Amino acid sequence: MKNESEDKRQYTMKDSEITKRLLLYAKPYISSFVLVFVIMIISVVLGLLGPYLIGRSMDIINSTDINLNDLYLVLSVFGISIVLGSVANYSQTIKLQKIGQSIIFNIREEVFTHLEYHDIDYLHSTPTGALVTRVTSDTNTLNEMYTSVIVSVFKNVLMIIGIVIAMLLLNKKLTLYVLTVIPFIVLFSFIFRRFSRKAYREVRANLSKVNAFLAEHLSGMKIIQIFNQEKAKFAEFDERNTKLKKSYYKQILIYGIYRPTMYLLYMTATIIVYYYGGISVIEGVVSLGVLISFQHYIGRFFEPIQQLAEQFNILQSAFASSERIFSILDSQPTISDTENAVELTDMSGEIEFRNVWFAYIDEEWILKDVSFKVKAKESVAFVGATGAGKTTILALITRNYDIQKGQILIDGIEIKNIKKNHLRTYIGQMLQDVFMFSGTIESNIKLRNDEISDQKMIQACKYVNANHFIEKLDNQYQEIVRERGNNFSTGQRQLLSFARTIVHDPKVMILDEATSNIDTETEQLIQQSLQKMMAIGTMLIVAHRLSTIQHVDKIIVLHKGEIIEQGTHQELLKNKKHYHSLYILQYQKKE
């Protein structure tokens, strides 16, 4: 429902609202824009001189008493105006490109930063490809608006006004004939605007769907190939790709109708000038030079109109992209710091759940009245069937989600009253699916934190037994890590995640099924590492292999979101209840 409402808002934003927000990004560069406008005015004035000078030179040539000095003077001024106009256009273009790139740089950073601090729920519910499209493709579309539209629109409007004034000064009657086509230009432009905006929205939406599909299925290509689903997935991609192609065709068709229509009006105006101007020349009312000047002015009159059509095309695309970008920026995280949230200077690691109720959707409770306490530096394991709420408890401690009822306390402080960033600084997570960034082993362990020394990194790797395989690599700690760490085994990635956690000095360590997909030899190394890590700080473990948690201080057994047992491994075995049954079942499977 959340995404649907955002999409609805995205498609109902007013042009005035979008324009106002886009101009705010240009505000820091106002002095640069002023300079560009000055250059633009010079360029417009020099551009208006051309047709007049051409007509003037033609009158000199056509006169019975030709004065070559006058001709040389006119041609010299014409040549100088061309050179100065070219320099002005070059300066304007370079300056605009620099401004545009700076603005887009700022927008990209703002969107990425906003996503960095957004809720996990939002990031999981929005396709990755759609987010990538908005941060890259949509922001790039805005670049064209800042570099090709904002200033150029004013330039073209000034050019049109200047041309009309120049023509009026030359001959009012001919000018009025030319202006009869203006109502038709306005009418067709209005119709074009209405249809092109809708077409651009469809293009951006379909492009986002294609990118989302690609991002998901390229990541899961191994599964597609294993289950021989290439043809089925190609059919799905073909359906989305076809929709994108059709939306592009629709956009091209609309623009393809508009541009020839403008050309038709241009030719109509040219015929009007030649017809009435030709009669006036024959009658001796208007000179040939004036007629030629008019012909050039008409060409230049429709040139900015054509450019305005193209710029309007870019503007529609930019507005469609802006709506999508603002839909992200306007979506606020539901997990936020309270006004009185405190910053922790240190953490002992004591954790307490008091009558906690939690549901991901409405009142479909995942946790029901859960209460327990973990002392500082105590090791606690959560066991139970899939869906019992084990992983949910860990996610609540890091405030990936907020509870609906009850309290969660860290060192006696309610978790909602601790700033998220400070809370997570003291928590280290080691998950079943270890995520590795492209880079090196060193960059993945340090996470580019310059405060962590090489010596500390190496000590952490030795502490968790990761040094055994790292030192056998050709480049050791500088070994390249490919995307998602696919050039390392699951066990090796897990040991690297242990080292990454230890090197950042956590007070609370979370292991979510970190030993479920590894071989026996690596499991022994990890077991040794876990024994050492338990002495560092509070440790919370979710494990399906009960053999890995026999030495923890406390085991909490969950069933359908409720705690049904808790105690040490030996105590729970003596009770001969749910935990005992799970242990016997696993032991028999192992045998």
C-alpha positions as CSV (number, residue, x, y, z in Angstrom):
1,M,0.0,0.0,0.0
2,K,2.9,2.3,0.8
3,N,4.4,2.0,-2.6
4,E,1.1,2.5,-4.3
5,S,0.5,5.7,-2.5
6,E,3.9,7.0,-3.5
7,D,3.3,6.1,-7.1
8,K,0.0,7.9,-7.0
9,R,1.6,11.1,-5.6
10,Q,4.4,10.8,-8.1
11,Y,1.8,11.0,-11.0
12,T,-0.1,13.9,-9.5
13,M,2.7,16.4,-8.8
14,K,2.0,19.8,-10.3
15,D,4.4,21.3,-12.8
16,S,4.7,24.4,-10.6
17,E,5.7,22.3,-7.6
18,I,8.3,20.4,-9.6
19,T,9.7,23.6,-11.1
20,K,10.0,25.3,-7.7
21,R,11.9,22.3,-6.3
22,L,14.2,22.0,-9.3
23,L,15.1,25.7,-9.1
24,L,16.1,25.3,-5.5
25,Y,19.0,23.1,-6.6
26,A,20.1,25.8,-8.9
27,K,20.0,28.5,-6.2
28,P,23.7,28.0,-5.0
29,Y,24.8,28.7,-8.6
30,I,22.8,31.9,-9.1
31,S,25.9,34.0,-9.8
32,S,27.1,31.6,-12.5
33,F,23.6,31.7,-14.0
34,V,23.6,35.5,-14.1
35,L,26.9,35.4,-16.0
36,V,25.5,32.9,-18.4
37,F,22.4,35.2,-18.9
38,V,24.7,38.2,-19.7
39,I,26.6,36.1,-22.3
40,M,23.2,34.9,-23.6
41,I,21.9,38.4,-24.2
42,I,25.1,39.3,-26.0
43,S,24.7,36.2,-28.2
44,V,21.0,37.1,-28.9
45,V,21.9,40.7,-30.0
46,L,24.7,39.4,-32.2
47,G,22.4,36.8,-33.7
48,L,19.8,39.5,-34.6
49,L,22.3,41.6,-36.5
50,G,22.9,38.9,-39.1
51,P,19.7,39.0,-41.2
52,Y,19.7,42.8,-41.1
53,L,23.3,43.0,-42.3
54,I,22.6,40.5,-45.1
55,G,19.7,42.5,-46.3
56,R,21.7,45.8,-46.0
57,S,24.5,44.3,-48.1
58,M,22.0,43.2,-50.7
59,D,20.6,46.7,-50.9
60,I,24.1,48.1,-51.4
61,I,24.8,45.6,-54.2
62,N,21.4,46.2,-55.8
63,S,21.8,50.0,-55.8
64,T,22.7,51.8,-59.0
65,D,25.6,53.6,-57.3
66,I,27.5,50.9,-55.4
67,N,29.8,52.1,-52.6
68,L,32.3,49.3,-52.0
69,N,33.4,50.9,-48.7
70,D,29.9,50.6,-47.3
71,L,29.8,47.0,-48.5
72,Y,33.2,46.2,-46.9
73,L,32.0,47.8,-43.7
74,V,28.8,45.9,-43.5
75,L,30.6,42.6,-44.3
76,S,33.3,43.3,-41.7
77,V,30.7,44.0,-39.0
78,F,28.9,40.8,-40.1
79,G,32.1,38.7,-39.9
80,I,33.0,40.2,-36.4
81,S,29.4,39.5,-35.2
82,I,29.7,35.8,-36.3
83,V,33.1,35.4,-34.5
84,L,31.9,37.1,-31.3
85,G,28.6,35.1,-31.4
86,S,30.6,31.8,-31.7
87,V,32.8,32.7,-28.7
88,A,29.7,33.7,-26.7
89,N,27.9,30.4,-27.5
90,Y,31.0,28.4,-26.6
91,S,31.4,30.2,-23.3
92,Q,27.8,29.8,-22.5
93,T,27.8,26.0,-23.3
94,I,30.9,25.3,-21.2
95,K,29.7,27.2,-18.3
96,L,26.2,25.6,-18.4
97,Q,27.7,22.1,-18.6
98,K,29.8,22.7,-15.5
99,I,26.8,24.1,-13.6
100,G,24.6,21.2,-14.7
101,Q,27.1,18.5,-13.7
102,S,27.6,20.2,-10.3
103,I,23.8,20.2,-9.7
104,I,23.3,16.6,-10.8
105,F,26.3,15.6,-8.6
106,N,24.5,17.1,-5.6
107,I,21.1,15.5,-6.5
108,R,22.7,12.1,-6.8
109,E,24.4,12.4,-3.5
110,E,21.2,13.6,-1.8
111,V,19.2,10.6,-3.2
112,F,21.9,8.1,-2.3
113,T,22.3,9.5,1.2
114,H,18.5,9.4,1.7
115,L,18.4,5.8,0.7
116,E,21.4,5.0,3.0
117,Y,19.3,6.1,6.0
118,H,16.0,4.7,4.8
119,D,14.2,1.7,6.4
120,I,15.2,-1.8,5.5
121,D,11.5,-2.5,4.9
122,Y,11.4,0.3,2.2
123,L,14.5,-1.0,0.5
124,H,13.2,-4.6,0.5
125,S,9.8,-3.6,-0.9
126,T,11.2,-1.4,-3.7
127,P,13.0,-3.3,-6.6
128,T,16.7,-2.6,-6.6
129,G,16.7,-1.9,-10.4
130,A,14.0,0.8,-9.9
131,L,16.2,2.6,-7.3
132,V,19.3,2.3,-9.5
133,T,17.3,3.8,-12.4
134,R,16.3,6.8,-10.3
135,V,19.8,7.5,-8.9
136,T,21.5,7.2,-12.3
137,S,19.2,7.4,-15.4
138,D,16.6,9.8,-13.9
139,T,19.2,12.2,-12.5
140,N,21.1,12.2,-15.8
141,T,17.9,13.3,-17.6
142,L,17.8,16.3,-15.2
143,N,21.3,17.2,-16.4
144,E,19.9,17.9,-19.9
145,M,17.3,20.2,-18.4
146,Y,19.8,22.3,-16.4
147,T,22.2,22.5,-19.4
148,S,19.8,22.7,-22.3
149,V,16.6,24.0,-21.1
150,I,16.6,26.6,-18.3
151,V,18.9,29.2,-20.0
152,S,18.1,28.2,-23.6
153,V,14.4,28.7,-23.1
154,F,15.0,32.2,-22.0
155,K,17.4,32.7,-24.9
156,N,14.9,31.4,-27.4
157,V,12.1,33.5,-26.0
158,L,14.3,36.6,-26.2
159,M,15.3,35.7,-29.7
160,I,11.7,35.4,-30.8
161,I,10.8,38.7,-29.2
162,G,13.9,40.4,-30.7
163,I,13.1,39.0,-34.2
164,V,9.5,40.3,-34.0
165,I,10.8,43.8,-32.9
166,A,13.4,43.7,-35.7
167,M,10.7,42.8,-38.3
168,L,8.4,45.5,-37.0
169,L,11.1,48.0,-37.4
170,L,11.7,46.9,-41.0
171,N,8.1,46.6,-42.1
172,K,5.0,46.5,-39.9
173,K,2.6,45.2,-42.5
174,L,4.8,42.2,-43.5
175,T,5.3,41.4,-39.8
176,L,1.6,41.3,-39.1
177,Y,1.1,38.8,-42.0
178,V,3.8,36.6,-40.5
179,L,2.3,36.7,-37.1
180,T,-1.0,35.2,-38.3
181,V,0.6,31.7,-37.8
182,I,1.3,32.4,-34.1
183,P,-2.2,31.1,-32.8
184,F,-1.6,27.8,-34.6
185,I,1.8,27.5,-33.0
186,V,0.3,28.0,-29.6
187,L,-2.5,25.5,-30.2
188,F,-0.3,22.7,-31.5
189,S,2.3,23.3,-28.7
190,F,-0.5,23.0,-26.1
191,I,-1.7,19.7,-27.6
192,F,1.8,18.4,-27.9
193,R,2.5,19.2,-24.2
194,R,-0.5,17.3,-23.0
195,F,0.3,14.1,-24.9
196,S,4.1,14.2,-24.6
197,R,4.0,14.4,-20.7
198,K,1.9,11.2,-20.5
199,A,4.2,9.4,-23.0
200,Y,7.3,10.3,-21.0
201,R,5.8,9.0,-17.8
202,E,5.1,5.7,-19.5
203,V,8.7,5.6,-20.8
204,R,10.3,6.2,-17.4
205,A,8.0,3.7,-15.7
206,N,8.6,1.0,-18.2
207,L,12.4,1.6,-18.2
208,S,12.4,1.3,-14.4
209,K,10.5,-2.1,-14.7
210,V,13.1,-3.4,-17.2
211,N,16.0,-2.3,-15.0
212,A,14.4,-3.9,-11.9
213,F,13.8,-7.2,-13.9
214,L,17.5,-7.2,-15.0
215,A,18.9,-6.5,-11.6
216,E,16.9,-9.3,-10.0
217,H,17.4,-11.9,-12.7
218,L,21.1,-11.3,-13.4
219,S,21.7,-11.8,-9.7
220,G,19.7,-15.0,-9.8
221,M,21.0,-16.3,-13.2
222,K,22.5,-19.4,-11.5
223,I,19.0,-20.5,-10.4
224,I,17.5,-19.8,-13.8
225,Q,20.2,-22.0,-15.5
226,I,20.0,-24.8,-12.9
227,F,16.2,-25.1,-13.4
228,N,16.4,-24.6,-17.2
229,Q,14.2,-21.5,-17.1
230,E,16.0,-19.5,-19.8
231,K,13.1,-19.5,-22.2
232,A,10.5,-18.7,-19.6
233,K,12.5,-15.8,-18.3
234,F,13.3,-14.6,-21.8
235,A,9.5,-14.5,-22.4
236,E,9.0,-12.4,-19.3
237,F,11.8,-10.0,-20.3
238,D,10.5,-9.8,-23.8
239,E,7.1,-8.7,-22.5
240,R,8.6,-5.9,-20.4
241,N,11.0,-4.9,-23.3
242,T,8.1,-4.8,-25.7
243,K,6.1,-2.5,-23.5
244,L,9.2,-0.2,-23.2
245,K,9.6,-0.2,-27.0
246,K,5.9,0.6,-27.5
247,S,6.1,3.5,-25.1
248,Y,9.2,4.8,-26.9
249,Y,7.3,4.5,-30.2
250,K,4.5,6.5,-28.8
251,Q,6.8,9.2,-27.6
252,I,8.5,9.3,-31.1
253,L,5.2,9.4,-32.9
254,I,4.0,12.4,-30.8
255,Y,7.2,14.3,-31.4
256,G,7.3,13.1,-35.1
257,I,3.9,14.7,-35.6
258,Y,4.7,17.9,-33.8
259,R,8.0,18.8,-35.6
260,P,6.6,18.5,-39.2
261,T,3.6,20.5,-38.1
262,M,6.0,23.3,-37.0
263,Y,7.9,23.0,-40.3
264,L,4.6,23.3,-42.2
265,L,3.8,26.5,-40.3
266,Y,7.3,27.8,-41.1
267,M,6.9,27.2,-44.8
268,T,3.4,28.8,-44.7
269,A,4.9,31.9,-43.1
270,T,7.7,31.9,-45.8
271,I,5.1,31.7,-48.6
272,I,3.2,34.6,-47.0
273,V,6.4,36.7,-46.9
274,Y,7.4,35.9,-50.5
275,Y,3.9,36.5,-51.8
276,Y,3.1,39.8,-50.1
277,G,6.8,40.9,-49.9
278,G,7.3,40.1,-53.6
279,I,4.3,42.2,-54.5
280,S,5.6,45.1,-52.3
281,V,9.1,44.8,-54.0
282,I,7.5,44.9,-57.5
283,E,5.4,47.9,-56.4
284,G,8.6,49.6,-55.1
285,V,7.2,49.9,-51.5
286,V,9.8,47.5,-50.0
287,S,13.4,47.0,-51.1
288,L,14.8,43.6,-52.0
289,G,17.2,43.8,-49.1
290,V,14.3,44.1,-46.7
291,L,12.5,41.1,-48.2
292,I,15.7,39.0,-47.9
293,S,16.1,40.2,-44.3
294,F,12.6,39.1,-43.6
295,Q,13.2,35.7,-45.2
296,H,16.2,35.2,-42.9
297,Y,14.3,36.5,-39.8
298,I,11.5,34.0,-40.5
299,G,14.0,31.2,-40.6
300,R,15.5,32.4,-37.3
301,F,12.0,32.9,-35.9
302,F,11.1,29.3,-36.4
303,E,14.5,28.0,-35.4
304,P,14.0,28.9,-31.7
305,I,10.4,27.7,-31.9
306,Q,11.8,24.3,-33.1
307,Q,14.4,24.4,-30.3
308,L,11.6,25.2,-27.8
309,A,9.8,22.1,-29.0
310,E,12.9,20.0,-28.4
311,Q,13.6,21.7,-25.1
312,F,10.0,21.1,-24.1
313,N,10.5,17.5,-25.0
314,I,13.5,17.4,-22.7
315,L,11.5,19.3,-20.1
316,Q,8.7,16.7,-20.1
317,S,11.3,13.9,-19.7
318,A,13.0,15.8,-16.9
319,F,9.6,16.4,-15.1
320,A,8.8,12.7,-15.4
321,S,12.2,11.8,-13.9
322,S,11.8,14.5,-11.2
323,E,8.5,13.0,-10.1
324,R,10.3,9.7,-9.6
325,I,13.2,11.2,-7.8
326,F,11.0,13.3,-5.5
327,S,8.9,10.2,-4.7
328,I,12.1,8.8,-3.1
329,L,13.1,12.0,-1.3
330,D,9.5,12.5,0.0
331,S,9.3,9.0,1.4
332,Q,10.3,9.4,5.1
333,P,11.8,6.5,7.1
334,T,9.3,5.1,9.7
335,I,12.3,4.2,12.0
336,S,13.6,7.6,13.1
337,D,15.2,9.1,16.2
338,T,13.0,10.7,18.8
339,E,13.6,14.3,19.8
340,N,15.3,13.3,23.1
341,A,17.4,10.5,21.6
342,V,20.7,10.2,23.3
343,E,24.2,9.4,22.0
344,L,26.0,6.5,23.7
345,T,29.5,7.1,24.8
346,D,29.9,3.4,25.6
347,M,27.8,0.2,25.9
348,S,28.1,-2.7,28.3
349,G,25.8,-4.9,26.2
350,E,22.9,-5.6,28.6
351,I,19.7,-6.4,26.7
352,E,16.2,-6.8,27.9
353,F,12.9,-7.5,26.2
354,R,9.8,-6.6,28.2
355,N,6.4,-8.0,27.0
356,V,7.4,-7.4,23.3
357,W,4.7,-7.8,20.6
358,F,5.7,-7.4,17.0
359,A,4.1,-7.9,13.6
360,Y,5.4,-7.1,10.1
361,I,1.8,-6.8,8.7
362,D,-1.1,-5.4,10.8
363,E,-1.7,-7.8,13.7
364,E,-0.2,-11.0,12.3
365,W,2.0,-11.3,15.4
366,I,5.5,-12.8,14.9
367,L,6.4,-12.2,18.5
368,K,3.8,-12.5,21.3
369,D,4.5,-11.1,24.7
370,V,8.2,-12.0,24.6
371,S,10.3,-11.2,27.7
372,F,13.9,-12.1,28.5
373,K,17.1,-10.5,29.8
374,V,20.7,-10.9,28.6
375,K,23.4,-9.8,30.9
376,A,26.5,-7.9,29.6
377,K,29.0,-10.2,27.9
378,E,26.6,-13.2,28.2
379,S,26.2,-15.5,25.3
380,V,22.6,-16.5,24.4
381,A,21.3,-18.7,21.6
382,F,17.8,-18.7,20.1
383,V,16.5,-21.9,18.7
384,G,13.2,-23.0,17.3
385,A,11.5,-24.0,14.0
386,T,11.5,-21.7,11.0
387,G,9.2,-18.8,11.5
388,A,9.4,-19.0,15.3
389,G,10.7,-15.4,15.5
390,K,14.4,-15.9,16.1
391,T,15.8,-13.6,13.3
392,T,13.1,-11.1,14.1
393,I,14.4,-10.6,17.6
394,L,17.9,-9.8,16.2
395,A,16.4,-7.4,13.7
396,L,14.6,-5.6,16.5
397,I,17.7,-5.2,18.5
398,T,19.4,-3.3,15.6
399,R,16.2,-1.3,15.1
400,N,15.6,-2.4,11.5
401,Y,12.0,-2.5,12.7
402,D,10.1,-0.9,15.6
403,I,7.9,-3.0,17.9
404,Q,4.1,-2.3,18.4
405,K,3.9,-3.2,22.1
406,G,6.3,-3.5,25.0
407,Q,9.9,-2.3,25.5
408,I,13.4,-3.2,24.4
409,L,16.1,-1.9,26.7
410,I,19.9,-1.6,26.0
411,D,21.9,-0.9,29.2
412,G,18.6,0.1,30.8
413,I,17.7,2.7,28.1
414,E,14.7,2.2,25.9
415,I,16.1,1.5,22.4
416,K,13.8,4.1,20.8
417,N,15.6,6.8,22.9
418,I,19.1,5.9,21.5
419,K,20.2,7.4,18.2
420,K,20.2,4.7,15.5
421,N,23.7,5.4,14.3
422,H,25.2,5.2,17.8
423,L,23.2,2.1,18.6
424,R,24.5,0.3,15.5
425,T,28.1,1.4,16.1
426,Y,28.3,-1.0,19.0
427,I,26.6,-3.9,17.3
428,G,28.4,-6.3,14.9
429,Q,26.4,-8.7,12.7
430,M,27.5,-11.9,11.1
431,L,24.8,-13.3,8.9
432,Q,24.2,-16.6,7.0
433,D,24.4,-14.8,3.6
434,V,27.7,-12.9,3.9
435,F,27.8,-9.8,1.7
436,M,31.2,-8.9,0.2
437,F,31.9,-5.7,-1.7
438,S,34.0,-5.5,-4.8
439,G,37.5,-4.5,-3.8
440,T,40.1,-6.4,-1.7
441,I,40.1,-8.5,1.4
442,E,41.5,-5.5,3.3
443,S,38.8,-3.1,2.1
444,N,36.1,-5.6,3.0
445,I,37.5,-6.1,6.6
446,K,38.3,-2.4,7.3
447,L,35.3,-1.1,5.3
448,R,37.7,1.7,4.2
449,N,38.0,2.9,7.9
450,D,41.4,4.6,7.9
451,E,41.5,4.4,11.7
452,I,41.9,0.6,11.6
453,S,45.6,-0.3,11.3
454,D,46.9,-3.2,9.2
455,Q,48.2,-4.8,12.4
456,K,44.8,-4.7,14.0
457,M,43.3,-6.2,10.9
458,I,45.8,-9.1,10.8
459,Q,45.3,-9.7,14.6
460,A,41.5,-9.9,14.0
461,C,42.0,-12.4,11.2
462,K,44.3,-14.6,13.3
463,Y,41.8,-14.4,16.2
464,V,39.0,-15.9,14.0
465,N,41.3,-18.3,12.1
466,A,40.8,-16.4,8.8
467,N,44.6,-16.0,8.4
468,H,45.0,-19.7,7.5
469,F,43.5,-19.3,4.0
470,I,44.4,-15.6,3.5
471,E,48.1,-16.2,3.9
472,K,48.0,-18.9,1.2
473,L,46.6,-16.5,-1.4
474,D,49.0,-14.9,-3.9
475,N,48.2,-11.3,-2.8
476,Q,47.1,-12.2,0.8
477,Y,45.2,-9.2,2.2
478,Q,45.3,-7.4,-1.1
479,E,43.6,-10.3,-2.9
480,I,40.9,-9.1,-5.2
481,V,37.3,-9.7,-4.1
482,R,34.9,-10.1,-7.0
483,E,31.2,-9.1,-6.9
484,R,29.5,-10.5,-3.8
485,G,32.8,-12.4,-3.0
486,N,32.0,-15.2,-5.5
487,N,35.7,-16.1,-5.8
488,F,35.7,-17.3,-2.1
489,S,33.9,-20.3,-0.5
490,T,31.0,-19.8,1.9
491,G,33.2,-20.7,4.8
492,Q,35.9,-18.3,3.8
493,R,33.4,-15.5,3.4
494,Q,32.0,-16.3,6.8
495,L,35.5,-16.1,8.5
496,L,36.0,-12.8,6.7
497,S,32.8,-11.5,8.1
498,F,33.9,-12.6,11.6
499,A,37.2,-10.6,11.2
500,R,35.2,-7.7,9.8
501,T,33.0,-7.7,12.9
502,I,35.9,-8.2,15.5
503,V,38.0,-5.4,14.0
504,H,35.3,-2.8,14.6
505,D,35.2,-3.6,18.4
506,P,31.5,-4.4,18.9
507,K,29.9,-4.7,22.3
508,V,27.1,-6.9,21.0
509,M,27.7,-9.5,18.4
510,I,24.8,-11.1,16.4
511,L,25.2,-14.4,14.6
512,D,22.2,-15.3,12.4
513,E,22.7,-18.9,11.3
514,A,26.3,-18.1,10.5
515,T,27.3,-21.8,10.5
516,S,24.4,-23.4,8.5
517,N,26.0,-23.7,5.1
518,I,29.7,-24.7,5.7
519,D,31.7,-27.8,5.7
520,T,32.8,-29.8,8.7
521,E,36.5,-28.6,8.6
522,T,35.5,-24.9,8.4
523,E,32.9,-25.5,11.1
524,Q,35.6,-26.6,13.5
525,L,37.5,-23.3,12.7
526,I,34.4,-21.3,13.3
527,Q,33.7,-23.1,16.5
528,Q,37.1,-22.2,17.8
529,S,36.5,-18.6,16.7
530,L,33.1,-18.5,18.5
531,Q,34.7,-19.7,21.7
532,K,37.2,-16.8,21.6
533,M,34.6,-14.2,20.5
534,M,32.3,-15.0,23.4
535,A,34.8,-13.3,25.7
536,I,34.7,-10.0,23.7
537,G,31.1,-8.9,24.5
538,T,27.4,-9.9,24.5
539,M,26.8,-12.6,21.9
540,L,23.4,-13.5,20.4
541,I,23.2,-16.5,18.2
542,V,20.6,-18.0,16.0
543,A,21.6,-21.5,15.0
544,H,19.9,-24.6,13.5
545,R,23.0,-26.8,14.4
546,L,22.6,-27.3,18.1
547,S,26.1,-28.6,18.3
548,T,27.4,-25.0,17.8
549,I,25.6,-23.6,20.9
550,Q,26.2,-26.2,23.6
551,H,28.7,-23.9,25.4
552,V,26.6,-20.7,25.5
553,D,25.4,-19.3,28.8
554,K,21.7,-19.5,28.0
555,I,19.5,-21.0,25.3
556,I,16.0,-19.5,24.6
557,V,13.6,-21.8,22.8
558,L,10.9,-20.2,20.7
559,H,7.7,-21.7,19.3
560,K,5.2,-19.7,17.2
561,G,6.5,-16.3,18.5
562,E,6.5,-17.3,22.2
563,I,9.3,-18.4,24.6
564,I,8.5,-21.9,25.8
565,E,11.8,-22.8,27.4
566,Q,15.1,-21.2,28.5
567,G,18.2,-22.5,30.3
568,T,21.6,-24.0,29.6
569,H,22.2,-26.9,27.2
570,Q,22.4,-29.4,30.0
571,E,19.3,-28.0,31.9
572,L,17.2,-28.1,28.8
573,L,18.2,-31.7,28.0
574,K,17.2,-32.7,31.6
575,N,13.8,-31.1,31.2
576,K,13.2,-33.4,28.2
577,K,10.8,-31.0,26.5
578,H,10.9,-29.3,23.1
579,Y,14.7,-28.6,23.1
580,H,15.4,-32.2,24.1
581,S,13.3,-33.4,21.1
582,L,15.1,-31.1,18.7
583,Y,18.5,-32.3,20.0
584,I,17.6,-36.0,19.8
585,L,16.2,-35.5,16.2
586,Q,19.4,-33.8,15.1
587,Y,21.6,-36.3,16.8
588,Q,19.8,-39.2,15.1
589,K,20.1,-37.5,11.7
590,K,23.8,-37.0,12.3
591,E,24.2,-40.7,13.3
